[in-house]
Amino acid sequence: MINYKFFLYCLISTVLLSSCSKVKTKNVEKSITDGNWKVSYYSEDGQIETHHYEGYSFDFKEDGTVVATKSGSTVTGSWSTSKDSSNDDSVSDVDFTLNSPAINEFDDLSDEWDVISESDSKIELRDVSGGDGSIDELTFSKM
């Protein structure tokens, strides 16, 4: 005999968990598209590399583009968010891409980042390398 209470519990739990994931991803999107941001912290393999991004202002657009501006010069890239089903302790998974052959340091930001925390004023990201397990950390703070 089918245990209907257990079946109903599982169905409700699945719906609620699925809904929470979408809300959290939408929160990241809402936060990051509101105003300009700066890289307040960037660490690659334990080496602090924040200085590469000093003076840049990042404007994340709702259409998925991002414009980094410094002293009148701009670098344009793209960004997106998606639910990360492989890492339950992250808020979401952020695909963040800036492509610029002229400015190589932006290649380091091109990655899939796990969102560690997000608020209206700060978004903390982390990437664990699949090859050697090294950890990169990136924090955007509202300007």
C-alpha positions as protocol buffer text, in pm:
chain_id: "A"
residue {
  index: 1
  type: MET
  ca { x: 0 y: 0 z: 0 }
}
residue {
  index: 2
  type: ILE
  ca { x: 127 y: 347 z: -87 }
}
residue {
  index: 3
  type: ASN
  ca { x: 195 y: 576 z: 203 }
}
residue {
  index: 4
  type: TYR
  ca { x: 14 y: 889 z: 79 }
}
residue {
  index: 5
  type: LYS
  ca { x: 141 y: 1110 z: 361 }
}
residue {
  index: 6
  type: PHE
  ca { x: 501 y: 1026 z: 274 }
}
residue {
  index: 7
  type: PHE
  ca { x: 433 y: 1081 z: -98 }
}
residue {
  index: 8
  type: LEU
  ca { x: 268 y: 1417 z: -25 }
}
residue {
  index: 9
  type: TYR
  ca { x: 556 y: 1520 z: 203 }
}
residue {
  index: 10
  type: CYS
  ca { x: 811 y: 1437 z: -72 }
}
residue {
  index: 11
  type: LEU
  ca { x: 610 y: 1626 z: -334 }
}
residue {
  index: 12
  type: ILE
  ca { x: 575 y: 1939 z: -118 }
}
residue {
  index: 13
  type: SER
  ca { x: 944 y: 1929 z: -19 }
}
residue {
  index: 14
  type: THR
  ca { x: 1052 y: 1907 z: -383 }
}
residue {
  index: 15
  type: VAL
  ca { x: 832 y: 2200 z: -483 }
}
residue {
  index: 16
  type: LEU
  ca { x: 952 y: 2415 z: -192 }
}
residue {
  index: 17
  type: LEU
  ca { x: 1321 y: 2340 z: -252 }
}
residue {
  index: 18
  type: SER
  ca { x: 1282 y: 2413 z: -621 }
}
residue {
  index: 19
  type: SER
  ca { x: 1108 y: 2742 z: -547 }
}
residue {
  index: 20
  type: CYS
  ca { x: 1375 y: 2850 z: -297 }
}
residue {
  index: 21
  type: SER
  ca { x: 1649 y: 2794 z: -555 }
}
residue {
  index: 22
  type: LYS
  ca { x: 1479 y: 3020 z: -806 }
}
residue {
  index: 23
  type: VAL
  ca { x: 1426 y: 3294 z: -549 }
}
residue {
  index: 24
  type: LYS
  ca { x: 1792 y: 3288 z: -449 }
}
residue {
  index: 25
  type: THR
  ca { x: 1910 y: 3302 z: -809 }
}
residue {
  index: 26
  type: LYS
  ca { x: 1670 y: 3590 z: -871 }
}
residue {
  index: 27
  type: ASN
  ca { x: 1806 y: 3766 z: -560 }
}
residue {
  index: 28
  type: VAL
  ca { x: 2157 y: 3752 z: -705 }
}
residue {
  index: 29
  type: GLU
  ca { x: 2031 y: 3887 z: -1037 }
}
residue {
  index: 30
  type: LYS
  ca { x: 1837 y: 4166 z: -867 }
}
residue {
  index: 31
  type: SER
  ca { x: 2133 y: 4267 z: -650 }
}
residue {
  index: 32
  type: ILE
  ca { x: 2399 y: 4263 z: -918 }
}
residue {
  index: 33
  type: THR
  ca { x: 2196 y: 4465 z: -1171 }
}
residue {
  index: 34
  type: ASP
  ca { x: 2131 y: 4743 z: -920 }
}
residue {
  index: 35
  type: GLY
  ca { x: 2410 y: 5000 z: -949 }
}
residue {
  index: 36
  type: ASN
  ca { x: 2782 y: 4980 z: -1010 }
}
residue {
  index: 37
  type: TRP
  ca { x: 3022 y: 4736 z: -847 }
}
residue {
  index: 38
  type: LYS
  ca { x: 3395 y: 4706 z: -789 }
}
residue {
  index: 39
  type: VAL
  ca { x: 3622 y: 4410 z: -727 }
}
residue {
  index: 40
  type: SER
  ca { x: 3698 y: 4452 z: -357 }
}
residue {
  index: 41
  type: TYR
  ca { x: 3881 y: 4120 z: -328 }
}
residue {
  index: 42
  type: TYR
  ca { x: 4031 y: 3872 z: -573 }
}
residue {
  index: 43
  type: SER
  ca { x: 4252 y: 3581 z: -477 }
}
residue {
  index: 44
  type: GLU
  ca { x: 4390 y: 3325 z: -721 }
}
residue {
  index: 45
  type: ASP
  ca { x: 4545 y: 3011 z: -571 }
}
residue {
  index: 46
  type: GLY
  ca { x: 4596 y: 3194 z: -241 }
}
residue {
  index: 47
  type: GLN
  ca { x: 4768 y: 3495 z: -404 }
}
residue {
  index: 48
  type: ILE
  ca { x: 4581 y: 3824 z: -357 }
}
residue {
  index: 49
  type: GLU
  ca { x: 4544 y: 3983 z: -702 }
}
residue {
  index: 50
  type: THR
  ca { x: 4286 y: 4255 z: -630 }
}
residue {
  index: 51
  type: HIS
  ca { x: 4518 y: 4528 z: -761 }
}
residue {
  index: 52
  type: HIS
  ca { x: 4456 y: 4417 z: -1122 }
}
residue {
  index: 53
  type: TYR
  ca { x: 4101 y: 4554 z: -1097 }
}
residue {
  index: 54
  type: GLU
  ca { x: 4155 y: 4875 z: -896 }
}
residue {
  index: 55
  type: GLY
  ca { x: 3973 y: 5168 z: -1048 }
}
residue {
  index: 56
  type: TYR
  ca { x: 3730 y: 4957 z: -1253 }
}
residue {
  index: 57
  type: SER
  ca { x: 3358 y: 5008 z: -1219 }
}
residue {
  index: 58
  type: PHE
  ca { x: 3142 y: 4710 z: -1323 }
}
residue {
  index: 59
  type: ASP
  ca { x: 2789 y: 4768 z: -1452 }
}
residue {
  index: 60
  type: PHE
  ca { x: 2592 y: 4443 z: -1480 }
}
residue {
  index: 61
  type: LYS
  ca { x: 2301 y: 4491 z: -1721 }
}
residue {
  index: 62
  type: GLU
  ca { x: 1973 y: 4300 z: -1711 }
}
residue {
  index: 63
  type: ASP
  ca { x: 2032 y: 4182 z: -2069 }
}
residue {
  index: 64
  type: GLY
  ca { x: 2332 y: 3974 z: -1955 }
}
residue {
  index: 65
  type: THR
  ca { x: 2606 y: 4216 z: -2055 }
}
residue {
  index: 66
  type: VAL
  ca { x: 2860 y: 4366 z: -1819 }
}
residue {
  index: 67
  type: VAL
  ca { x: 3067 y: 4677 z: -1883 }
}
residue {
  index: 68
  type: ALA
  ca { x: 3387 y: 4741 z: -1690 }
}
residue {
  index: 69
  type: THR
  ca { x: 3500 y: 5105 z: -1708 }
}
residue {
  index: 70
  type: LYS
  ca { x: 3824 y: 5267 z: -1594 }
}
residue {
  index: 71
  type: SER
  ca { x: 3941 y: 5616 z: -1688 }
}
residue {
  index: 72
  type: GLY
  ca { x: 3711 y: 5629 z: -1990 }
}
residue {
  index: 73
  type: SER
  ca { x: 3815 y: 5293 z: -2139 }
}
residue {
  index: 74
  type: THR
  ca { x: 3565 y: 5007 z: -2135 }
}
residue {
  index: 75
  type: VAL
  ca { x: 3572 y: 4631 z: -2151 }
}
residue {
  index: 76
  type: THR
  ca { x: 3248 y: 4452 z: -2237 }
}
residue {
  index: 77
  type: GLY
  ca { x: 3159 y: 4096 z: -2150 }
}
residue {
  index: 78
  type: SER
  ca { x: 2865 y: 3884 z: -2044 }
}
residue {
  index: 79
  type: TRP
  ca { x: 2726 y: 3731 z: -1727 }
}
residue {
  index: 80
  type: SER
  ca { x: 2451 y: 3491 z: -1627 }
}
residue {
  index: 81
  type: THR
  ca { x: 2316 y: 3299 z: -1328 }
}
residue {
  index: 82
  type: SER
  ca { x: 2191 y: 2944 z: -1308 }
}
residue {
  index: 83
  type: LYS
  ca { x: 2103 y: 2698 z: -1034 }
}
residue {
  index: 84
  type: ASP
  ca { x: 2395 y: 2481 z: -927 }
}
residue {
  index: 85
  type: SER
  ca { x: 2254 y: 2136 z: -858 }
}
residue {
  index: 86
  type: SER
  ca { x: 2595 y: 1990 z: -770 }
}
residue {
  index: 87
  type: ASN
  ca { x: 2672 y: 2210 z: -470 }
}
residue {
  index: 88
  type: ASP
  ca { x: 2394 y: 2227 z: -210 }
}
residue {
  index: 89
  type: ASP
  ca { x: 2568 y: 2479 z: 19 }
}
residue {
  index: 90
  type: SER
  ca { x: 2593 y: 2755 z: -242 }
}
residue {
  index: 91
  type: VAL
  ca { x: 2325 y: 3014 z: -311 }
}
residue {
  index: 92
  type: SER
  ca { x: 2347 y: 2961 z: -686 }
}
residue {
  index: 93
  type: ASP
  ca { x: 2598 y: 2917 z: -961 }
}
residue {
  index: 94
  type: VAL
  ca { x: 2710 y: 3226 z: -1148 }
}
residue {
  index: 95
  type: ASP
  ca { x: 2856 y: 3201 z: -1495 }
}
residue {
  index: 96
  type: PHE
  ca { x: 3064 y: 3515 z: -1523 }
}
residue {
  index: 97
  type: THR
  ca { x: 3251 y: 3595 z: -1843 }
}
residue {
  index: 98
  type: LEU
  ca { x: 3454 y: 3894 z: -1956 }
}
residue {
  index: 99
  type: ASN
  ca { x: 3635 y: 3849 z: -2287 }
}
residue {
  index: 100
  type: SER
  ca { x: 3902 y: 4096 z: -2389 }
}
residue {
  index: 101
  type: PRO
  ca { x: 4213 y: 4001 z: -2584 }
}
residue {
  index: 102
  type: ALA
  ca { x: 4371 y: 4339 z: -2503 }
}
residue {
  index: 103
  type: ILE
  ca { x: 4333 y: 4310 z: -2123 }
}
residue {
  index: 104
  type: ASN
  ca { x: 4449 y: 3966 z: -2011 }
}
residue {
  index: 105
  type: GLU
  ca { x: 4364 y: 4000 z: -1641 }
}
residue {
  index: 106
  type: PHE
  ca { x: 3994 y: 3977 z: -1728 }
}
residue {
  index: 107
  type: ASP
  ca { x: 4054 y: 3620 z: -1845 }
}
residue {
  index: 108
  type: ASP
  ca { x: 4096 y: 3525 z: -1477 }
}
residue {
  index: 109
  type: LEU
  ca { x: 3739 y: 3635 z: -1406 }
}
residue {
  index: 110
  type: SER
  ca { x: 3600 y: 3418 z: -1685 }
}
residue {
  index: 111
  type: ASP
  ca { x: 3474 y: 3117 z: -1496 }
}
residue {
  index: 112
  type: GLU
  ca { x: 3175 y: 2951 z: -1330 }
}
residue {
  index: 113
  type: TRP
  ca { x: 3166 y: 3086 z: -977 }
}
residue {
  index: 114
  type: ASP
  ca { x: 2975 y: 2949 z: -677 }
}
residue {
  index: 115
  type: VAL
  ca { x: 2795 y: 3224 z: -487 }
}
residue {
  index: 116
  type: ILE
  ca { x: 2902 y: 3203 z: -123 }
}
residue {
  index: 117
  type: SER
  ca { x: 2693 y: 3499 z: -5 }
}
residue {
  index: 118
  type: GLU
  ca { x: 2497 y: 3784 z: -154 }
}
residue {
  index: 119
  type: SER
  ca { x: 2343 y: 4104 z: -29 }
}
residue {
  index: 120
  type: ASP
  ca { x: 2248 y: 4439 z: -174 }
}
residue {
  index: 121
  type: SER
  ca { x: 2605 y: 4562 z: -115 }
}
residue {
  index: 122
  type: LYS
  ca { x: 2834 y: 4259 z: -155 }
}
residue {
  index: 123
  type: ILE
  ca { x: 2851 y: 3935 z: -354 }
}
residue {
  index: 124
  type: GLU
  ca { x: 3113 y: 3676 z: -256 }
}
residue {
  index: 125
  type: LEU
  ca { x: 3211 y: 3412 z: -512 }
}
residue {
  index: 126
  type: ARG
  ca { x: 3437 y: 3107 z: -505 }
}
residue {
  index: 127
  type: ASP
  ca { x: 3572 y: 2867 z: -765 }
}
residue {
  index: 128
  type: VAL
  ca { x: 3736 y: 2536 z: -685 }
}
residue {
  index: 129
  type: SER
  ca { x: 3949 y: 2406 z: -969 }
}
residue {
  index: 130
  type: GLY
  ca { x: 3848 y: 2065 z: -1099 }
}
residue {
  index: 131
  type: GLY
  ca { x: 4209 y: 1991 z: -1187 }
}
residue {
  index: 132
  type: ASP
  ca { x: 4418 y: 2061 z: -879 }
}
residue {
  index: 133
  type: GLY
  ca { x: 4160 y: 2169 z: -622 }
}
residue {
  index: 134
  type: SER
  ca { x: 4300 y: 2523 z: -595 }
}
residue {
  index: 135
  type: ILE
  ca { x: 4057 y: 2789 z: -477 }
}
residue {
  index: 136
  type: ASP
  ca { x: 3992 y: 3131 z: -634 }
}
residue {
  index: 137
  type: GLU
  ca { x: 3782 y: 3390 z: -450 }
}
residue {
  index: 138
  type: LEU
  ca { x: 3616 y: 3700 z: -593 }
}
residue {
  index: 139
  type: THR
  ca { x: 3416 y: 3964 z: -409 }
}
residue {
  index: 140
  type: PHE
  ca { x: 3218 y: 4243 z: -573 }
}
residue {
  index: 141
  type: SER
  ca { x: 3119 y: 4536 z: -351 }
}
residue {
  index: 142
  type: LYS
  ca { x: 2867 y: 4806 z: -437 }
}
residue {
  index: 143
  type: MET
  ca { x: 3022 y: 5142 z: -520 }
}
